[in-house]
Each structure stands twice: as structure tokens, then as C-alpha cells.
Amino acid sequence: MITVTLSSCASEKVKAEAKKANEGKDEYVWVYPTGSNIPVRVKKSQMTTPDEVTKQNQDALRELQQLKSAPPPDSQMAATSGR
């Protein structure tokens, strides 16, 4: 019974030491920058962006896509004049 108690304490100590050792290490991911086929190694903590910035980027992209998908002004005039 004593050996079981001692071994469980030792395993908890090992787990705690392993966790403490991993706290200082940063996780990295490979990211392909826009327009490049060469990956760059970036910290995961740098990958997160604030929600406000993400929303602004999405709104700007949506507006740009709507402008690009609209027909040019000349074709709208020709369609309404019957040409």
C-alpha cells in the first residue's frame, strides 16, 4: 500500500515538471504569406487577430467584391436605352 502511494506522488511530480518545462516553449505554425508559395514560421500567439480587425477586413473584402461584380456604368446605360 505504501508503494502505491509513493508511486502516485512521483507521477504527479513528473507531470508537474513536464508542464512547467512546456510553459516556456512557444508553438509555431507554417503560414503561406499572400502571393507567395514559400512558407514562413510564425508563433501561434501572433496568428490571432482581434475580432474588430477581422470584421473590418471582411467588410472591406465584401465591399470590393460587390464593386467588382457590378457591371460597368456604360453597359447599364446601353441596356436601359435599348441598344
Backbone as ProteinMPNN parsed JSONL, in Angstrom:
{"seq_chain_A": "MITVTLSSCASEKVKAEAKKANEGKDEYVWVYPTGSNIPVRVKKSQMTTPDEVTKQNQDALRELQQLKSAPPPDSQMAATSGR", "coords_chain_A": {"N_chain_A": [[0.811, -1.183, 0.0], [1.96, 1.208, 0.682], [3.839, 1.564, -1.324], [2.235, 2.064, -3.545], [1.153, 4.545, -2.919], [3.461, 6.141, -2.833], [4.349, 5.929, -5.476], [2.294, 7.18, -6.899], [2.528, 9.812, -6.041], [5.001, 10.438, -7.065], [4.519, 10.288, -9.811], [2.786, 12.442, -10.164], [4.503, 14.53, -9.564], [6.311, 14.335, -11.679], [4.611, 14.91, -13.828], [3.938, 17.556, -13.223], [6.432, 18.798, -13.451], [6.959, 18.385, -16.17], [4.917, 19.871, -17.327], [5.613, 22.428, -16.464], [8.01, 22.756, -17.832], [7.139, 22.893, -20.461], [5.758, 25.284, -20.548], [7.331, 27.514, -21.143], [7.931, 27.228, -23.796], [7.203, 28.157, -27.123], [4.592, 27.636, -29.486], [4.823, 26.995, -32.93], [3.693, 27.662, -36.263], [3.393, 26.905, -39.759], [2.994, 29.291, -42.256], [1.624, 30.51, -45.258], [2.42, 33.406, -46.796], [0.432, 35.979, -48.354], [0.357, 35.775, -51.83], [2.687, 34.314, -52.093], [4.602, 31.313, -52.391], [6.214, 30.275, -50.54], [6.598, 29.021, -47.391], [6.351, 30.534, -44.104], [7.604, 30.54, -40.83], [5.705, 31.067, -37.984], [4.805, 32.317, -34.758], [2.154, 30.842, -32.907], [0.742, 32.483, -31.206], [0.926, 34.944, -32.424], [-0.722, 34.668, -34.539], [-3.389, 35.088, -33.95], [-5.919, 37.483, -34.376], [-7.476, 40.534, -33.397], [-11.059, 40.652, -32.983], [-12.305, 42.911, -34.003], [-10.553, 43.892, -35.982], [-10.601, 41.747, -37.753], [-13.298, 41.816, -38.545], [-13.379, 44.307, -39.842], [-11.65, 43.794, -41.985], [-13.095, 41.781, -43.325], [-15.402, 43.204, -44.029], [-14.327, 45.143, -45.777], [-13.344, 43.482, -47.821], [-15.748, 42.308, -48.7], [-17.078, 44.585, -49.707], [-15.357, 45.297, -51.791], [-15.617, 43.029, -53.447], [-18.315, 43.289, -54.184], [-18.236, 45.647, -55.656], [-16.617, 44.851, -57.781], [-18.189, 42.862, -58.95], [-20.348, 44.205, -59.97], [-21.853, 45.428, -62.99], [-20.128, 47.423, -65.485], [-20.572, 51.027, -65.634], [-21.191, 51.98, -68.263], [-22.36, 49.814, -69.632], [-24.755, 49.57, -68.289], [-26.123, 51.862, -69.045], [-26.42, 51.442, -71.776], [-28.063, 49.219, -71.781], [-30.434, 50.226, -70.731], [-31.173, 52.108, -72.618], [-31.882, 50.681, -74.811], [-30.192, 49.763, -76.791]], "CA_chain_A": [[0.0, 0.0, 0.0], [2.856, 2.36, 0.748], [4.466, 1.738, -2.637], [1.248, 2.674, -4.435], [1.057, 5.956, -2.543], [4.688, 6.805, -3.247], [4.436, 5.992, -6.934], [1.345, 8.169, -7.401], [3.112, 11.127, -5.76], [6.103, 10.629, -8.013], [3.987, 10.551, -11.152], [2.256, 13.808, -10.141], [5.657, 15.419, -9.608], [6.832, 14.279, -13.052], [3.658, 15.63, -14.67], [4.067, 18.978, -12.923], [7.704, 19.256, -14.03], [6.811, 18.405, -17.624], [4.056, 21.004, -17.655], [6.392, 23.64, -16.235], [9.011, 22.836, -18.893], [6.472, 23.248, -21.708], [5.183, 26.62, -20.478], [8.223, 28.489, -21.757], [8.095, 26.972, -25.223], [6.155, 28.693, -27.982], [4.215, 26.79, -30.614], [4.971, 27.654, -34.216], [2.967, 27.091, -37.391], [3.863, 27.351, -41.061], [1.986, 30.126, -42.897], [1.976, 30.985, -46.586], [2.004, 34.795, -46.966], [-0.338, 36.245, -49.566], [1.15, 35.943, -53.037], [3.95, 33.598, -52.006], [4.492, 29.872, -52.202], [7.244, 29.916, -49.569], [6.023, 29.136, -46.056], [7.079, 31.265, -43.076], [7.313, 30.006, -39.493], [5.156, 32.142, -37.164], [4.273, 31.874, -33.477], [0.698, 30.733, -32.888], [0.192, 33.63, -30.496], [0.876, 36.066, -33.358], [-1.719, 34.385, -35.573], [-4.713, 35.55, -33.567], [-6.162, 38.895, -34.591], [-8.679, 40.983, -32.688], [-12.3, 40.5, -33.741], [-12.611, 44.164, -34.703], [-9.728, 43.939, -37.192], [-11.126, 40.721, -38.651], [-14.563, 42.309, -39.087], [-13.058, 45.374, -40.792], [-11.101, 43.168, -43.182], [-14.176, 41.099, -44.023], [-16.264, 44.224, -44.628], [-13.615, 45.729, -46.912], [-13.316, 42.477, -48.88], [-17.115, 42.184, -49.228], [-17.351, 45.782, -50.495], [-14.563, 45.19, -53.009], [-16.232, 42.01, -54.292], [-19.554, 43.829, -54.727], [-17.876, 46.616, -56.687], [-16.08, 44.112, -58.928], [-19.222, 42.061, -59.603], [-21.325, 45.092, -60.607], [-21.493, 45.729, -64.383], [-19.602, 48.779, -65.656], [-21.643, 52.01, -65.832], [-21.551, 52.111, -69.677], [-23.252, 48.735, -70.032], [-26.062, 49.839, -67.697], [-26.783, 52.888, -69.863], [-26.777, 50.841, -73.052], [-29.167, 48.297, -71.548], [-31.675, 50.979, -70.492], [-31.546, 52.886, -73.796], [-32.39, 49.758, -75.821], [-29.199, 49.478, -77.823]], "C_chain_A": [[0.865, 1.261, 0.0], [3.493, 2.609, -0.616], [3.509, 2.386, -3.624], [1.15, 4.17, -4.17], [2.29, 6.717, -3.004], [4.776, 6.936, -4.761], [3.459, 7.019, -7.506], [1.853, 9.588, -7.146], [4.225, 11.435, -6.747], [5.57, 10.954, -9.409], [3.397, 11.958, -11.235], [3.394, 14.823, -10.245], [6.236, 15.476, -11.022], [5.92, 15.06, -13.991], [3.783, 17.131, -14.468], [5.344, 19.555, -13.529], [7.615, 19.344, -15.549], [5.963, 19.595, -18.071], [4.824, 22.312, -17.518], [7.431, 23.829, -17.344], [8.381, 23.286, -20.206], [5.897, 24.654, -21.702], [6.04, 27.653, -21.192], [8.36, 28.337, -23.259], [6.907, 27.553, -25.993], [5.856, 27.703, -29.095], [4.309, 27.606, -31.887], [4.133, 26.926, -35.261], [3.571, 27.644, -38.675], [2.718, 28.072, -41.76], [2.513, 30.548, -44.265], [1.508, 32.43, -46.721], [1.267, 34.98, -48.295], [0.599, 36.485, -50.738], [2.468, 35.206, -53.028], [3.691, 32.109, -51.846], [5.563, 29.36, -51.244], [6.669, 30.095, -48.162], [6.957, 29.874, -45.09], [6.656, 30.697, -41.726], [6.911, 31.161, -38.581], [4.656, 31.55, -35.852], [2.758, 31.838, -33.546], [0.07, 31.941, -32.214], [0.097, 34.861, -31.397], [-0.213, 35.887, -34.413], [-3.096, 34.933, -35.206], [-4.818, 37.053, -33.782], [-7.405, 39.301, -33.818], [-9.914, 40.869, -33.587], [-12.627, 41.751, -34.541], [-11.834, 44.26, -36.014], [-10.242, 42.933, -38.207], [-12.414, 41.195, -39.305], [-14.313, 43.407, -40.115], [-12.517, 44.793, -42.094], [-12.185, 42.475, -43.993], [-15.102, 42.096, -44.708], [-15.61, 44.851, -45.863], [-13.575, 44.754, -48.087], [-14.692, 42.324, -49.518], [-17.455, 43.374, -50.129], [-16.603, 45.727, -51.831], [-15.164, 44.169, -53.969], [-17.527, 42.513, -54.921], [-19.266, 44.833, -55.837], [-17.387, 45.912, -57.948], [-17.171, 43.353, -59.673], [-20.282, 42.922, -60.287], [-20.891, 45.361, -62.054], [-20.968, 47.16, -64.489], [-20.74, 49.761, -65.963], [-22.078, 52.142, -67.288], [-22.534, 51.029, -70.105], [-24.64, 48.92, -69.434], [-26.81, 50.867, -68.534], [-27.239, 52.303, -71.193], [-27.97, 49.915, -72.897], [-30.479, 49.061, -71.354], [-32.108, 51.764, -71.713], [-32.024, 51.993, -74.937], [-31.428, 49.467, -76.928], [-28.689, 48.09, -77.755]], "O_chain_A": [[0.514, 2.262, -0.625], [3.664, 3.761, -1.014], [3.936, 3.182, -4.459], [1.074, 4.967, -5.106], [2.17, 7.83, -3.517], [5.236, 7.959, -5.267], [3.77, 7.666, -8.506], [1.624, 10.477, -7.966], [4.366, 12.569, -7.205], [6.124, 11.807, -10.103], [3.499, 12.604, -12.279], [3.271, 15.843, -10.923], [6.607, 16.547, -11.501], [6.402, 15.792, -14.856], [3.739, 17.895, -15.432], [5.34, 20.667, -14.057], [8.144, 20.281, -16.147], [6.264, 20.241, -19.075], [4.699, 23.202, -18.36], [7.699, 24.961, -17.748], [9.022, 23.99, -20.986], [5.574, 25.177, -22.769], [5.502, 28.583, -21.792], [8.86, 29.242, -23.926], [5.759, 27.448, -25.562], [6.751, 27.017, -29.587], [3.918, 28.773, -31.917], [3.895, 25.723, -35.154], [4.182, 28.713, -38.678], [1.609, 27.545, -41.854], [3.684, 30.896, -44.416], [0.301, 32.669, -46.759], [1.469, 34.215, -49.238], [1.521, 37.296, -50.653], [3.305, 35.456, -53.895], [2.698, 31.695, -51.249], [5.791, 28.154, -51.147], [6.295, 31.205, -47.785], [8.179, 29.843, -45.235], [5.479, 30.406, -41.512], [7.667, 32.118, -38.414], [4.147, 30.43, -35.821], [2.141, 32.701, -34.171], [-1.013, 32.378, -32.603], [-0.734, 35.735, -31.153], [-0.583, 36.84, -35.098], [-3.894, 35.215, -36.1], [-3.915, 37.806, -33.415], [-8.298, 38.479, -33.61], [-9.811, 40.978, -34.809], [-13.17, 41.659, -35.642], [-12.387, 44.661, -37.038], [-10.312, 43.236, -39.398], [-12.603, 40.995, -40.505], [-14.97, 43.434, -41.156], [-12.883, 45.245, -43.18], [-12.195, 42.57, -45.22], [-15.54, 41.866, -45.835], [-16.274, 45.062, -46.877], [-13.753, 45.165, -49.234], [-14.799, 42.22, -50.74], [-18.051, 43.198, -51.191], [-17.158, 46.073, -52.873], [-15.218, 44.411, -55.175], [-17.81, 42.197, -56.077], [-19.971, 44.866, -56.846], [-17.709, 46.333, -59.06], [-17.098, 43.21, -60.894], [-21.044, 42.412, -61.108], [-19.699, 45.508, -62.322], [-21.323, 48.014, -63.677], [-21.769, 49.354, -66.501], [-23.256, 52.399, -67.533], [-23.456, 51.309, -70.872], [-25.619, 48.464, -70.024], [-28.023, 50.747, -68.711], [-28.32, 52.632, -71.682], [-28.806, 49.833, -73.796], [-31.532, 48.583, -71.776], [-33.292, 52.068, -71.851], [-32.527, 52.502, -75.939], [-31.85, 48.944, -77.959], [-27.844, 47.703, -78.562]]}, "name": "protein", "num_of_chains": 1, "seq": "MITVTLSSCASEKVKAEAKKANEGKDEYVWVYPTGSNIPVRVKKSQMTTPDEVTKQNQDALRELQQLKSAPPPDSQMAATSGR"}
